[in-house]
């Protein structure tokens, strides 16, 4: 595993934290390449739960280097709080275990304000963001008005750039939303404190990762959100503001795309989505509610209830195909235990026409009629199973069926939240 990309192949919340934590045992460097503090990767170690927002999931393994790359939108307040919380639990977070890119863009209070105001302004047309300021931060990045971590460390640049930014944003707050302006002096002082606290961690992370690769060290690239939330390839506009699949690594890290040697997707045995936007296989009946309760489907960052439904083979096939996945990992198979039958979306019908590919047109996606097929369920508790052949026959057949449906092999199953609750899947 010299280089490996691990990405979510659904709408996020696929259980990436646990899987990346497990794979980090065999890696030297773990790199987060996109997203912001709205991601919540949950890792359970010996019954203790850790929720990571900015910091890569390798931080729980001593001696690993964890990198927050330039493609990440960094919220310094959230990151520094996360560092302190981990240290309070005796997790070593030092400049030897964590590095932050000087090129990463910074989330300020004006970004959070704009995020909340924009959602309120849109009313029923809201996207359903977490309100963490991530979208506005990426918008400033694209418009070339954002501030990067490097700017925090340069006092004169920080003051002049932040003054110019707030001159514009405060007019918007006052004249459009009727809100009080932000105080420039307070914002500069807060940013200076961030700079002081973050300085030991900051470096050119792109050069760091490329050097590690040249030296033969293993590098694991960690996505924050799922492919179906990709700003270009997801269900736009109900998406995040960055490139969530392996295609985001080259730009987000500064790492050559040809050196990304393997890509593995992660998907639940069913499907969930948080916030607004189309969700073709959503089940709003008792089965969907059961999936939510048994699967504890509540956001680790926001606490919001996740919308639940059946596995979508059409969307999954699309996500794996555009990501060039070599294989995928199925999580939460244990949540399906007890269902008399398990349904899977095998096709879409749009305007009377059967579609076997994922439609790019949002209007079509919003009104698809889903074609389902089902397989028998199982009742046996599988949380203690560690060998594929020890799974109930119905569970084994479900896994093999989904491999055929999406056209890619499953290499591992997760059957519980703990690190060791995994089942390797033999190739056929």
ABEGO torsion letter per residue (X at the ends): XABBBBBBABAEGAGAAAAAAAAAAABABBBBABEBAABBBBBBBGGBBBBBAABBAAAABBGBBBBBBAABBBBAAAAAAAAAAAAAAGBBBBAAABBBBAABBBBBAAAAAAAAAAAAAAEAABAGBAGAGAAAAAAAAAAGABBBAAAAABAAAAAAAAAAAAAAAAAAAAAAAGBBBBBAAAAAAAAAAAAAAAAAABBBAAAAAAAAAAAGBBBBBBBABBAAABAAABBOABBBABBABAAAAAAAAGBBAAABABBBBBBBABBBBBEBEBBAABBABAAAAAAAAAAGBBBAAAGBBBBBBBBBAAAAAAAAAAAGBABBBBBGAAAABGBABBBBBABBBBGGBBBABBBABAAAAAABBBBBBBBBBBABBAAABABAAABBAAAAAAAAAAAAAAGBBBABBBAEABAABBBBBBBX
